[in-house]
């Protein structure tokens, strides 16, 4: 499994990429393998956090329909959607396993541009063996 494949799997958690809720079968199937892949990649962390894959997949289906059918979520940034869903679900725990996976995926850096800029700056500043 490559780093690129895990990043690609995390795109499933962007609700703007989902099929329309009117296409029920497509929405039901969407992202299942991505959830499995993220779970396999971070199995130790998620298992230690009491995350169950079977429950997460069931919750994933329910969560997709909840988010897709809630008008206020449609135009929001995905991180804000998951924050709002987490707050709403805090006492109920209906989505506790899938939210652990989603929140874990949100901490992955999707780019190394910041590091590259730092190295570029350092290269410009660093002198090449100039002795005092």
C-alpha positions as CSV (number, residue, x, y, z in Angstrom):
1,X,0.0,0.0,0.0
2,X,1.4,3.3,-1.0
3,X,1.1,6.7,0.6
4,X,-0.8,7.9,-2.5
5,X,-3.3,5.2,-2.1
6,X,-4.1,6.1,1.5
7,X,-4.5,9.8,0.4
8,X,-6.8,8.7,-2.4
9,X,-8.8,6.6,0.1
10,X,-9.2,9.7,2.4
11,X,-11.0,11.6,-0.4
12,X,-14.0,9.4,0.2
13,X,-14.6,11.5,3.4
14,X,-15.2,14.6,1.3
15,X,-19.0,14.7,1.0
16,X,-18.7,16.8,-2.1
17,X,-17.3,13.7,-4.0
18,X,-20.2,11.5,-3.1
19,X,-22.9,10.3,-5.5
20,X,-26.3,12.0,-5.1
21,X,-28.6,10.5,-2.4
22,X,-31.1,9.9,-5.2
23,X,-28.8,7.2,-6.5
24,X,-29.2,5.1,-3.4
25,X,-27.2,2.0,-4.5
26,X,-24.2,4.1,-5.6
27,X,-24.2,6.0,-2.3
28,X,-24.4,2.8,-0.4
29,X,-21.4,1.3,-2.1
30,X,-19.4,4.6,-2.2
31,X,-16.3,4.6,0.0
32,X,-16.6,1.1,1.5
33,X,-13.2,-0.1,0.2
34,X,-11.7,3.3,1.2
35,X,-12.9,2.9,4.8
36,X,-11.4,-0.6,4.8
37,X,-8.1,0.6,3.4
38,X,-7.8,3.4,6.0
39,X,-8.7,0.9,8.8
40,X,-6.1,-1.6,7.5
41,X,-3.4,1.1,7.3
42,X,-4.1,2.3,10.8
43,X,-5.3,-0.9,12.3
44,X,-3.2,-0.8,15.5
45,X,-4.2,2.8,16.3
46,X,-7.8,2.3,15.6
47,X,-8.0,-1.0,17.4
48,X,-6.4,0.6,20.4
49,X,-9.1,3.3,20.2
50,X,-11.8,0.6,20.4
51,X,-12.8,1.1,16.7
52,X,-14.6,-1.8,15.1
53,X,-14.4,-2.1,11.3
54,X,-17.8,-3.9,10.9
55,X,-19.5,-1.3,13.0
56,X,-17.7,1.5,11.2
57,X,-18.9,0.2,7.8
58,X,-22.5,0.1,9.0
59,X,-22.2,3.6,10.5
60,X,-20.6,4.8,7.3
61,X,-23.8,3.9,5.3
62,X,-26.0,5.7,7.9
63,X,-23.7,8.7,8.0
64,X,-23.5,9.1,4.3
65,X,-27.3,9.3,4.0
66,X,-27.5,11.6,7.1
67,X,-25.0,14.1,5.6
68,X,-26.2,13.9,2.0
69,X,-29.8,14.6,3.1
70,X,-29.0,17.5,5.4
71,X,-29.1,20.7,3.4
72,X,-26.9,22.7,5.8
73,X,-23.9,20.4,5.2
74,X,-23.9,20.6,1.4
75,X,-21.9,23.8,1.1
76,X,-19.7,23.4,4.1
77,X,-16.0,22.3,4.1
78,X,-15.7,18.6,5.0
79,X,-13.7,19.3,8.2
80,X,-16.5,21.5,9.4
81,X,-19.1,18.9,8.5
82,X,-17.3,16.2,10.5
83,X,-16.9,18.7,13.4
84,X,-20.6,19.4,13.4
85,X,-21.5,15.7,13.1
86,X,-19.2,14.9,16.0
87,X,-20.8,17.5,18.2
88,X,-24.2,16.3,17.3
89,X,-23.3,12.7,17.9
90,X,-21.3,13.3,21.1
91,X,-24.0,11.9,23.5
92,X,-25.6,9.4,21.1
93,X,-22.5,7.6,19.8
94,X,-24.3,6.5,16.6
95,X,-21.2,7.2,14.5
96,X,-18.5,6.7,17.0
97,X,-16.4,4.1,15.1
98,X,-16.6,5.8,11.6
99,X,-15.9,9.2,13.1
100,X,-12.6,7.8,14.6
101,X,-11.5,6.8,11.1
102,X,-12.6,10.1,9.6
103,X,-10.9,12.2,12.2
104,X,-7.7,10.1,11.9
105,X,-7.7,10.7,8.2
106,X,-8.1,14.4,8.7
107,X,-4.7,14.7,10.4
108,X,-2.8,13.3,7.4
109,X,-0.9,16.0,5.5
110,X,-2.1,16.0,2.0
111,X,1.0,17.9,0.8
112,X,4.6,18.4,1.7
113,X,4.8,21.9,0.1
114,X,5.5,23.5,3.5
115,X,8.5,21.3,4.0
116,X,9.7,21.8,0.5
117,X,9.5,25.6,0.9
118,X,11.5,25.4,4.2
119,X,14.2,23.3,2.5
120,X,14.3,25.7,-0.5
121,X,14.8,28.6,1.9
122,X,17.5,26.8,3.8
123,X,19.3,26.0,0.6
124,X,19.3,29.7,-0.3
125,X,20.7,30.7,3.1
126,X,23.2,27.9,3.6
127,X,26.7,28.5,2.5
128,X,28.7,25.8,0.7
129,X,31.7,25.2,2.9
130,X,32.9,28.8,3.1
131,X,35.6,28.8,5.8
132,X,36.0,31.7,8.2
